[in-house]
Amino acid sequence: MLELDHEPLADSFLLTERNGQFFIPVCALAEALSLAISCEGGRAFGFVPDQTRPFVIDLEAGYTIYGREAFFINGEAFSQKGEILVNSGALSRWLPVDFHLRQDSSTLELTARETLPLQGFKMRRKFAFPRPLAEARSYPDLTPARKALSPPTVDLSSQLQLWNAGKGAATNRMLNSLDISGDLLYMSNQTHILVDNEDLKRLDLTLSRRSASGYRMGPVWFNQLALGSLQAPYVDGVGASARPMYGVYLSNRLLFGGGRFLSHDIHGYLPRGWDAELFHNGTQIAYQPPTTEGRYHFVNLRVYYGMNSFKVVLHGPFGERRESEEVFVSDATTPTGELLYTLSAGWQTGLAQSNLTFTSDFGIARNLTGSLLAVRHADQDGGGREYLGVGVRTGFGYTLLSLEVIQSLSARNQGQGQLLTLKSSSRNIFGLNLELVQRFFHDYHSPQFYYRSDPLRTQTGIKGNSSFTLPGRIRVPYSIELGFDTRKSGETEANSRWRVSGGWNGWNTALEADISRLQSITYARGELHLSTRVSGVSVRGEAGYSFTPAATPSTVNISADLDAGCGLQFNSALSHDPVHRVSGLRLGVSKRLGRVGYSVAAHGNTDGAYGFDFGVRSSLATGGAEGVGVVSAEPLVPYGMIAVSAAAAEPDGRKKALKEIGFLLNGSRARAMPADAGVQVIGFLEPDLPVDVTVDMASAEDPFMVALEDGCRITPRAGVVTTCNFTMITGGEIDGTVLVRLSQAAEVPIKGVRVELFEEGGGQLKPKATTHSQESGYYLFKAVRPGKYRVAIPADEIERLKASAAQPRQVAMPVGGDLVSGIDFVLESADAVPGKIIGGSAPVLDQD
């Protein structure tokens, strides 16, 4: 049995004994404690207890990272049957958890040294959706001020398509695109230009500013402002134009999170020839093929109570891959007295269309939120349609409820109807996430529910998703969607979608089925997706079959990619259309890393058609305090960049660049691109999301080397290169022993005691590091910079141990570093200290 706070977490929890020591399965423990730790082969990674402290176990590399500390594994962990097993004593040092095995009841007791997410959730349940605390800045903010004009970042790509449809019908096409980003007029600029042969197909420019602290313009407070090419907000029940408009966008909603109850919209720039996949909490939920519009739209996405992770993965014609992710917690309601709003106004000059959208949410009472909306669509023929709506929503435990009424108005007195929407979303109902939407229509139509002579009367939708586990720990996610519509004439329509997926022994499979009945005709089709990796070759395939109203097989597609290293990839695709009896083959090679990317492909069909595609891409970014420049085959325009460097301070005052030093981004190893001498550029950073940059001390050859600066905090901006430099000096170490005085006056070591290091300066104590005593009572602080420090066992740790207070110790680290030893602590009241004596030796927190 597994227990936390004297409450059972699992009735069965398997430990492994080796040489008298117990080894704990990390992945199973993380699942029981709801820790954000994932396991993949011989690697476990995530964060505990929050994103500021990453956690990594890498058996192949032989190291463990927790927070900003790194440990060598040294045989303390091994892999067995797909699980990572760690010595209980080592795991208590790597995680803020102590382990104690009660052999008489076969129970593993867990004692958290700080609040775990599961414990925090239980405490938060006593309140109604508390507002999150503001994140404290631990490093100086080096984000540069915006400029009227900064050196732009440029992405340039060209693609030549030669095509012969047979019978001498040959065509060619030249596509050139130019993307630009950077500071412009003290705002962030993104410009997209597309030329098809000699025709200018697209010229979009967007200026924007986003900030968590927000801005004020008279009485109006906002944190997001955009001018230029925009996407009209999607309003559930109304819809929105899919085409970009030109106008203004203003909002004070969360920068990274859901904007509406139970739903979320994601829009973005989609380069020509690229497609997009959308994942929610790791499960693919939507796909968008390449479009001529140049944008992707995932609208009205379901948001469930708790953690929601939306990841958009873009795939390019060169084999490129871009990822962007939004992770947030849906708390359903707006705090009492708070007003959240979104205002958007835009128009299309060529089509004479315009849109004005205003949505707001306001906290009425505890756990009760109201909403208002006003939308106006102007048609190209001069007509217009307005929509006014009011709603209310609340949450009960794991269930969210909402009620909304929308009134449609028309200048021509047509279609003035109403829409009543009821929604219910429940999380973890017998392991199932369930959503119910019921709509009632009265002469209502909109861009989402277009006009028909036989209008809708009711619409019912049910969605559910969950997963189950097969023998062999094979996880099988599944989802079900059911819909039922009735129309004014009494006609009924039904539709359903079923999806089940899973993976086993390197194979991933997904089976989808669609069954619907429209206008008295039944439609049924199924589709199978397979993917695997064989000898370094990624293979994907899909095939479908339509059962009714006519039995017809669909196109079969098979593709294979081989990564040859250094960004070089060989591509192949085979397709067969059994209806028209046409088969096609495509072979190509692409390079997506380095300074310049390219692709070459040839394709042909059995009907005599053939063609060739040639493409080239490169991206250039310059900037930073040193004016560094970086050239990359991967697009840089949508992302922020940080130029980082480390230099050793020489006795004569000069600095020597240290090219071998690596860097950490939010505690994890950062991918960096080489730039000028001694400078690296960390790219592909999500704009407007603050990050912390620190030195990866494991990369330093000198174990006594330490960075003079703790780190830097930077808020990246698209197309802007920011600078963060570090000076490396020689530091020292501070060690000591934690002892406990027993009743018989003997002093013995104690394991697992938290010891903290504070830096003295300016009359204040600044926390610098935390460590724990080992089985021998020994503790160690590494890489301590010159200065005055205080070493102490905190009061809450003394209380946990039920010991008397221990006086802090003053320590001075000299310039040039030194090993300061003998900073010992002796705790009183040994009979109250946790642990027990084994064979008269030192007390420990668990007995292996």
N, C-alpha and C positions, 0 to 999 in steps of 0.2 A: 504494500500500500504506500501511496505517496501523500504526504500531509504538508500543508502550509497554514500557519496560524491555527493549528489544531483542527483544521478542516480537511477532509479527504479531497484530494485532487484526482486520484486514479486508484481504482481498486486493485489493479495489477500494474506493476512497474518492474521490469526485468533489469537486474544488475548483473555484472560479470565480475567474478573474483579471479585474481591472478596474483600469485605469490603473497597471499594474505591481504591484498589490497582490493578495494572495490572500485570498479570503473562504471561510470554513469553514462548512459546514452544521451548525448547532447541534443539530438534532434527530437527524441521523445520528450525530454525535459522541456525543451522550448515549446513544444506543442501543449504540454500540460499547463505551463505557466503563461501561455499566450504571449510569448516573447517573439519579437520580430526577427527571428533567425531562420534562415533557409539553409538547406543542406543539398549539396550537389557533389557526388563522388566523395573525394577525400577532403572536401572543403565545406566549412560552415561559415555563414556570413550574415550580417544584419546589424542591429544596434540594440543596446540594453543600457538603461531603461528607455532612453529617448535617442533621437537622431544625432545629438551632439556627442554621443559616445559609441563609435562603431565597435563591432565585435567580429573578429575573424579568426578561424582556426584553419590553417593550411598545412595538412600533413605532408604534402610533397615538398613544400618550401621549408618546413620544420619550424614554423613560428606561429605565435598567437598574438593578436592585437586586441586590447580592450581600452577604449578611450584613446589616450595618447601614450599608452604604455605598450611595449612589445616584450614578449617572453619567448624564450626558446622552449620547444616542446620537450626535448631530451627524453624521449621514451614515455612521457606522461600520457600519451594518447595514441590510439591506433584505430584502424578501420576493420570492421567485421560485419559481413553480411549487409553491406550498404549503410551501416550505422557507424558514427564516430563515437568511440568510447574514450572517456577521459578519467584519469585518476581523481577521486573525490577531493583529495587535498589540493591538487593543482587547480581543479575547477572552482574551488572556493576562493582561490586567488584571482582567477580570471573573471569571475562573476561576483556580484555583490550578494552572494548567498552562502550560508554555512550549511553543512550537511551532517546529520547525526543519524546513525543506523541503530534502531532498536531491534536487536536480534530476537528478543523474546516474543515480539509481535510481528516481526518481519516488516517493519515500517521505516521508511526513510523520511525523517523530519527535515523540513527546510526552514531556515531562519534567515529572513532577508535583512541585510544590513542597511538597506534603504528601500524606499517604496518601489515595488515592482508595478508594471502596468496593470496586472490583474488586481492587485491590492488597491491601486488608485481608482480603478473602475468601480470596485465595490464601495469605496468611500464616496465617489462622485454620485453614486445612485441615491445617496441621501439628500442630494440637492437636485434641482430641476435645471439640467443642462447649464452648468456653470460656465462662465466665459473663461477662455484660456488666458493664462498669465503672459504678460509681455516677456519676450526673450531678452535676457540680460546680455549686454555686449561684453565679451571677455577680452577682445582685442581692439586696438585702435582702428578706427574706420579710415581707410586710405582711398576711399572712392573719390575720384577727381570730380570737380565741379563741371557742370555742363558748359559747352562752348557754343559760340555762334557758328563755328565751323571747325570740325575736327578732321584729321586725315581719314578719308573714307575707306571702308573695306569693300572690296569688289569681287563678285563672282561672275565669271564669264564662261559661257558654254556655247558650243556650236555643234550642230548635227546635220549631216548630209544624208538624205534618203534617196536612193535610186531604185526605181520600181518598174518592172515590166510585167504587165498583166497578160502577156501572151498576144499573139497575132500582131506583133509589132507596136502595141500601145505602150510606149515607154514614157515615164514621167520622172521628174526629179524635184526635190524639195530641200530648201536650205532654211534651217531654223537657228536663229541666234538670239540668245537671251543674256541680259545684263542685269544683275541685282546689285544694289548699292545700299549700304547702311552706315550709320555713324551719327554724330551730333550735328544738328542743323537748326539754327535759330533757337538754341538752348533747349531743344527737344530731340528725341530719338527719331531718326529718319530711316525709312525703308522704302526704296524705289525699285520697281520691277518694270523692265522693258523687254518686249518680245517682238521680234521681227520675223515674219514668215515670207521667205523669198525677199521681195522688196516692199512688202506691205507691213506697216506698223499695226500689229494686232493688239498690243497692250502697252499702256503707259500709266502706271499707278504710282502715287506718292502718298505716304502716310507719315504724319508727324504725331508723336505721342509722348506722354509723360506718365509714369506710374511711380508711386511711392507709398510705402506703408504708413508713413507719418502724415501724408496727405497735404493738401494745399487749401487755401481759402481765397475766394473771390467775392468780396463783400460778405453777405450773410450765407453764401453757399460754400459748403465744405465738400471736397472731392479728393479722391486719390488716384483717379484715372481720367486722362484727357487725351482724346485723339482727334486729329483733323485730317481730312483728305479722303483717301479710298478706304471705305469701311464696309462691314457686313452688318446689315440690319439685324437687330436682336430677334431671336425666335421666341414667340410668345405662344405657349401651349393653348390650343383652342382657336388661335388666330393664324399662326404661321408667320412666314416672312418671305421676302423675295430672295431667291438663290443668287441673284447677280449682285456684285459689289456696287455700292453707291458712293457718292462723294458728299461729305458733310461733316458733322461733329458728333462726338460721343463723350458723355460725361457720366461718372458713376462714383459712388463711395462704397461699393460692395467689396468683399474680400478680394485681394489680388489673385490668390490661388485658392479656388474653392468653388463650390456650387453656388449659383446665383438664385436658384429658386427651389421651392420645396419639391422634393422627390424627383427632380429632373435637372439636367445640366446640358449645356451646349458647348461644343468644341469646334472652332473654325480655325483655319490656318492656310498658309500659302503652300500650294502644291505645284512644284515645277512641272513643266510639260513632260509627258511621258512617264511620270511617277505615279505609283498607286499608294494607297494608305490602308493600314489595318488599325483597328481599335481594340484594345484589351481593357477589360474591367476586372480588377483584382486578379490578374493573371489569366483570365479566360477571354478568348477572342469573341467579340460580340458584334462587330460590324466590319465591313470592307467597302472601300470606294475605289473603283478602277480609275485609270487616267482620264482626265477631262480636258476639254478645250478652255474651260473657264479659268483654270489656274488656281483653284482653291478647293480645300476639302471641307465638308460639312457633316458633322455628326450631331444631330439635334434631338432634343427631347429624350436624352439618355436617362435611364433610371438611376436614381441615387438612393442607396439603402442606408438605414440607420447604422452609424458606426463608421469604420474606415472605408474609404472609397479611393481606389487608385485607378486613374484613367491614363493609359499609355498609348500614344499614337506612334506607330512605326511606319516610316515612309521608305519605300523601295524604289531606287532609281534605275534608269536604263544601263548605267555603268556597273551595276551591282552595288551601288552605294546604299547605305542604311543610315537613317536619321531616327532618333528617338526623342520624344518629349513626354514628360509625365506630369500629371497633376494629382497630388495626394492630399486629401482633406477628410475631415470628420464631419458628417452631417449631423447637426444638432437640432434640426427641424424648425426651431422657433427663434424669433428675434428677441433679444433682451428687452424688458419693459422700458418704455420711453425712448427706445432707439429707433431711428428711421434710416432705412437703406433704400437707395433709389438708383435707377438707370434712366438716362435720357439720351435718345439718339434721334438725329434728324439728317436725312440724306435724300439725294435726288440723282436721277440719271438724265443727263441733258439729251442724249441721242434718242432715248425712248420716252421722254417726257413723263417719267414716273417719279414719284416721291414717296417718302415714308417718314412718319413721325411716331416714335414709340416712347412711352413713359411707363415704367413699372416701379412700384414701391412696396416695401414691407415695413411694418411698424409693430412694435411690441405693445400689446394692449394690457396684458396682465401676465403673471407668471405662467409660462408654458402655453401662452395663447398669443397668436400673431395674426394681424390683419393684413390685407393686401389690396392695392388699387392698381388699375392699369388703364391706359388710354392709348389707342393706336389709330392712326389715320393712314390709309393707302390711297394714293392718287393714281388713277389709270392713265394710260397714254391717250385715251380718247377724251380726256377732260373730266371724267367722272371720278367720284371719290366715295370712300366708305370708311366709316368710323366705328370703333369698337370701344365700349366702356365696360369695365369689369370690377367686381368687388369680391373678396374672398376672405376666408378665415381658416386657420389650421392650428393643430395642436398635436401633442404626442402623449401616448400612454404606454409607459414601459418600452416594449419592443415594437410598438405599433404607432404609425404616424397616420393622421387623418386630415383631410382637407375638403373644403366646400367652396366652389367658385361659380359665380353667375356672370355671364358676358352678354351684353346687349349690343346688337348690331344695328347701326344706323346707316342710311343711304340718302344722299342728296336727291336721288330720283324716286324716293319713296318705294324702293324695291328691296325685298329681302331684309326687312326690319324684323329680325327674330331674336330668339334668346337661346343660350346654351347653358345648361346646368351640369356641372361636373363634380362627381364625388370620387375621392381617391382614398385608398387604404394601402399602406405598405407595412409589412411585418417582417421582422428579421428573426431567424432562428426559431421558427414555429415547428417543433419536432424536427429540427435540423433543416428546415426548408425556408428559403427567402420567398415570400409570397406578396404579390401586388395585385390589387383589384382596382379597375377604373370603370366607372359607370357614367355614361353621358346621356342627357336627354335634350333633344333638339326640338325647336319650334320655328319653322321657316328660317332656319339659320344656315348660312354658308359663308365661307372665308377662303383665303388661300390654302389653308390646311384642309378644309372640308369644302371642296369646290361644288359649284352649282350643278344640280341635276334636276330634270323635270319631276323625278320621283325622289324627294329629299329624304334624308335620314330622320328617323324618329328616336331611336335609341341605339346605343353602341356599348357593348360590354366587352371588357378585356381582362384576361387573367394571365399573369406571368409568374412562373416559379422557377427557381434554380437551386440546386444543391449538389451533393456528391456522395458517393459511397465507395467503400474500399473492398477490393477483391482479395482473395488469398495471395500472398506474396507482396502485400502492401502496394497494390496497384490502385491508384486513385482514379475514379471515374466520375468526372463532372457531367451533369446533365441539366437541360433546361427545357421548359415547356411553355408555349404561348398559345392561348385560345382566344378567339374573338367571335362575337355574335352580334350582327347588325339587323335592325328592322327598319323598313322604309314606310313612307306614308301610305302606299298602296297595300301594305300588308306583306310585301315580299321580304323574305329573310335571306341573309347571307351569313356564312360561317367560314372560318378559316382557322388553321392551327399550324404550328411549327414545332418540330421536335428535334432536339440535338443531344447527342451523347458522344463523349470523347474519352480518350484514355491513352496511356502509353505503357509499353511493356518491352523490355529487352532491346531498347533502342528504336522501337517502332512507335509512332504516334498516329492515332486514328481518330477520325471524326465522322460521324454518320448523321446526316440531316434529312428530314422528311417534311414536306409541305402538303397538307391536305386542306382543300377549300371547296366550297360550293357557292357559285355565283350564277345568278340568273338561271337557276334550275339545272346547272351543269356542274358535275363534280370533277375537280382537278386533283391529281395526286402525282407527286414526283419525289424521288429520293436522290441523294448525292453522297458519295463516299470520298473522303480525303485521306490520303496516306502520306507519311513522310518518314524518312529514316536517314541514317548516315552510314555508308559502307566504305571502308578503306579511305576515309577522308573525303568521300564524294557525298554531297547532300542531294537526296533524291526526293522529289515530291510528285504526287499524282492525284488526279481527281477524275471521277467518272460519275455520270448521272443517268437516270432513266425516268421517263414520264410514263406512268401506268394508265392514266385516264386523262382526257376523254379518248386519247389514242395512244396505243403502246408504241413509244418512240424512244430509242436511245439518244442520249445527248453526246456532245463532243467529249472525247477522252483527251486529257492533257497530261503529259509526263515531262518533267524538267529535271535536269541534273546540273549541279555546280561543283567545281573542284577548285579549292583554294590552293594555289601553288606557292604561297608565301609572298611577302613583300607587297601585299595588296593585289597581286595578280590572280585573276580568276577566269577559269574556262567555263563557258555557259553552253547549254544545249537544251532544246525544247522540241518535243514531238507531239503533234496533235492529229486527231483523226475525227472527221465528221461523218458518222455512219449514214446520216440521212442523205447528204449530197455525195457521199463516197469520195471525199477529198481528204488527202493526208498532207501534212506540212512538216517541214523540218527546219530548225533554226540552229546555227552553230555560231559561236562568238567567243571573243576573248576581251577582257576588260581589266583595267588597272585603276584602282580607286585610292591608293595611298601614294605618298611621295609628294612631289611638287606639281606634277601634271597628271591628270587622269585621262584615259582614253578608252574607247570601245570600238571594236570592229566586229561586224556580224554579217552573215550571209543567210538567206532564207529562201525557201522555194516550196511550191505545192505540186501535187501530182496533176493539176489541171494546166500546168505549163507556166504559171506565174512564178517569178523569182525577183529577188532584190538584194540590195546591199545597203548597210547602214554604217556610217562613220561618225564618231563623236569625239570631242575633246573638251576638257573642262579644267579650269584652274581658278584659284582664289588667292587674293593678295590682301594682307592686312599690315598696316604700319601704325606706329604710335608709341605711347608709353613715355616715361621720363627720358629714356635713352634713345628714343626714336627707333626702336627695333622694328624689324620687318620679318614677316613670315609668309611663305608661299605654300599652299596646300592644294592637293587634288580634291579634298573634301570641302564642301561649301562652308564658308565662315560667316557669311553675311547675317544669318539669323541669330548668331550667338555672341556672347561676350567672351573676352579673352583677358588673361592675366599674364604679364611678363614677370617671371620670377628668377632670382639669381641668388647665389650664396658666395661669399668671399671671405677668406681668412685674413684677419688683421695681423700684419707684419709688425715687428718691433720698430721699424723706421716710419711707421704710420701709413705705409702703402697697403693696398689690399690685393690679394691674389685670388683670382676666380677659381672656384671649386666646381668643376664640371660634373663630378660624380655624385654630387649631392642631389637627392630626390626630395619631393615635397608631398605633403598630405593636404587633401581637400576635404574639409569637414571630417578629418581623422582617417580618411581612406587614401590609398596611394593614387596620385593624380597622373593621368596620361598627359604627357607634355611633348611639344614639338620643338625641335632645335631651331634656334634663331641665330642671332649674332653670338660672338665668342662669350661663353660663360652664361648666356641667357637662354632660358627655356620659356615657352609660351604654353600655358594651360588653356586650351580652347574648348569650344562646344559647351559653354556654360549657359544655363537658362537665364535670360535677361530678367533683371529686377528681383532676383531671388538671392539674398545675401549668402555669402560663403566665407568660411574661415580657412586661411592658408597658413600652414606651419611647416617646419622642416622635418623631414623623415630622418630621425636620428639613426635609424638602422642602416641608412645608406652611408653614414660617415665612417671613414676608415679608422679614424682616431676615436676610441671609445670615450675619451675625456673631452672631446670637442662638444661645444654647446652653442646654441644660437643666442646672440645678445638680445634679440627681439623675441618676445613670446610668440608673435604671429601677427597677422593683419586680417581685418574684415573688409571685404569688398562687395559692393553690389554691382554685378556686371551690367553693362549696357550693350545692346546689339551693335556690333561693328566697332566697338571701342576697346583699345588695348590699355589696360591699367597696369601699374607697376607695383611690385612688392619685393623689396630687397632685404636680405638677411646678412648680418655680419657674424662670423663664426669665431669664437674664442675658446680658450682652454678652461674647462670647468673642473669641478671636483665631485666628491661623493661624501654622503653623510650616512653613517650606519650606527646601529646599536642593537640592543636586545630588550625584549619585553619579558619581565619575570613576574611571577606571582609568589607572594610569601604565604606559605601554608601555616596551619595552626601550630605545627611543630617547629616553626621558625625556619624551615627549609625553603630555599628559593629555587623555583623550577621554572623553565620557559613555558610560554603559552602561545598557541597558534591562533591566527585569524584576527588579531587585534588591529584596529584601524589606527594608523599614525599619520598625522598631517604635518606638512611643512608650510610655514608662512614666511613671507618676506617682509622685513621691517623697513619702513621708510615713510617720511612725512607724517609721523605720528599715527600711522595706520598699519594694519596687518593685511597683507594681500595673499590669499591662498595660492600656493604654487604647485603642490603635488600631494598625492595621497598614496599610501602603500599599506600593506598588511604584513604582520609578523608571520614567519614560517613556523614549521614544526619545532625548530630549535629556538624559537623566539626571536630570531634574527630578522631585522628589517633593513632596507637599503633605499636611499634616494640617490638616483644617478643624475649626471649632467646638471649639477647645481652651479649656477653662475656666481661669480664673486659678489659678496655682499653680506648683510647681516640677516639672520634668520631666526625663527623660533620653531622648535619641534614640540608637538603636543599631541596628546591623546584627547580627542574632543569629548565634551561633557556627555553627549548622547551615547557615545561608546562606553564611557565609564558607567553610565546608568544601565546600559544593556548588560555589562559584565557584573553589575552589582558590586562594584569595587569602590574604594575610597578614591578621592580626586588625586591625580598625579600632577605635580608641578611641571609646567612647560620648561624646556631647556633652551638657553640662548646659544647660538652657534654663529661663528664668523667664518666665512669662506674667503681666503686671501686671493689676491690677484695672481693669476697663473694656475689656480686650482690646487687642491690638496685632498687627501683622504682624512676626513675628520671622523674618528671612531670613538666608541665608548659612550655614546649618547643613550644611556640605558634608562629604563623605567621599571620600577618595582611597585606592583599593585598589592594592596592589602585585602583582607577578607577573602582568603582563598576558598573558604567553604561555600561562598556564594558565586564563585566564578564558574561558568559552564565548562564542562569537560570532566574527565575522570582520570585517575592515575592507573596506568597500566604497568604492572610489574615494578612499581616504585619509581618509574621514570616520569618524564614530563607529561603534564595534562595536555590533552588534545581535544578538538571539537567533535571529532568522530573517531570511531574505532574501526579500522579496516581489518 
